[in-house]
Amino acid sequence: MDANTIMALGLGVSPPWKLVEQRLDTTVQPHVLHLEVAVDRGTMFACPQCGRACKAHDFAEFTWRHLNFFQHHCHITAKVPRTDCPEHGVLRIGVPWAREGSQFTLLFEQVALVLVREMPVLAAARIIEVTDNRLWRIVHHYVRKAVERLDLSKLAAVGLDETAAKRGHTYVTVFIDLDRKDKPVVFVTPGRGKDTVTRFKAFMMDHGGQPGRVVEVVCDMSPAFIAAIGETFPNAAVTVDWFHVVQLFTKALDEVRRAEARNNKLPKALRWAILKKADGKMTEAQAEALAELEASDLLTAIAWRLKEKLRWVRKADTVQAARWRITNFLRHAREVIGDNTILDPVRKALGTVEHHRQRILERWTSTHSNARLEGFNGLFQAARARARGYRNTTTFATMIYLIAAPLGDLFKSI
């Protein structure tokens, strides 16, 4: 086996193609190794449509970027024929070392995808010395094709939540299969609200799913989400995840703290202390601030005690016990806050819990939770931070799929 044959095998070049010329251009920086691939004159080619052996109609020259040869860039050049098929006419054939329409070899794209999974696209682009736009086109292609292959025919329990795509009010909504143990993301769409659920229904049906088969949807207390779920998934019970109940009162507590701080001196380090569990890990300053708050008659202390009392509600063992505890919690909270306007955020939170009481109680009969999705949101935001943001929601959605969707072998997308 000669050197040309060995190198051709390494390039992914197979008969009737063969390596016929090698040339290192040292007049440019970095140096470029040019490899020319060709076929023998008179070779017959398979029609791209039917596989019938056909003569070449004409040839056009194409060049592909390959993996570096040591420190040198490497380009493969070949004259690719169009076949003249009696049935399907004149068609350009594919080559074994690159996918149709790409200016990179398959091996180059494979390495690019491995790098993108481990680091920001811009950093990967610098390593392989291409622009990030060209690298994004590679990633978008393989992820889009892999998403098209998703099978949602067994989807029965769905979790959904929005996550920030950019600073300001730019979001994407992420849908997950709650029964899937690994890589649960099945759909990502720009925006948040009713339209996102409608788009998910259409996507689900295109991938073998049946809206009538969905028996549970776990989400937050967004009226738009809940209304859309009722219209889209008629057989599904809506479960409000407990995380969002705690989040609701945590936000109300912080609003009370900020309002009271305008007129009263609050303990130092209180801002972050009240966001943590009373028995959780905190700094010495935070622990002292919390102890001072507990001993005070501040309105922030009232709001904090009510937030902590949610733990008592969550520890109920049965639906009946939970219903009783929520009822008593709401009554006690309303008695405590009275009609003080500074505590209006807490009053509003109590009204929200009252309105969604039955959906919250589903938590005690459901085996599903959005906790995994909240955890993944942290990964998504960490990726966004490492990349210093993404240009648009499409690139962010692509990265979410790459991190947490069951895409399988991306190179089946060729």
Summary of the structure (lengths in Angstrom):
residues: 414
radius of gyration: 29.6
end to end distance: 29.8
largest distance: 94.5
contacts: 1258
relative contact order: 0.11
helix: 48%
strand: 21%
